[in-house]
Structures are given as structure tokens and as C-alpha cells.
């Protein structure tokens, strides 16, 4: 992982740690969305191409 990607991921993890509600993760460029099918209880945000945290 490139250092600039690590910094972005750490920022996202900090936001996730501070979030009280799922909507706290909705910020510009997050592309917050609920997954479908057997993972419909999980959510995803855009991070880096081919690297998206699920929670």
C-alpha cells in the first residue's frame, strides 16, 4: 500500500471509530451504500480503487 493510501485509510478508520450513526459516515466522496443479498446488513464506502472498507 502506498503511503498516501495508508493516510486516507487511517482517516476513514478514525471517522468510523468516531461515528455514532451510520449516517455519520456519509460525507462528500464517501459513496456510502448498503450492500445487497446476504450482506445487506453491511455497508461500504469508497476508499481507494480495489480497497473498500466494509462495516
Secondary structure, DSSP 8 states (H G I E B T S, - for coil): --HHHHHHHHHHHHHHHH-SSGGGG--TT---EE--GGGTT-EE---BTTB--B-
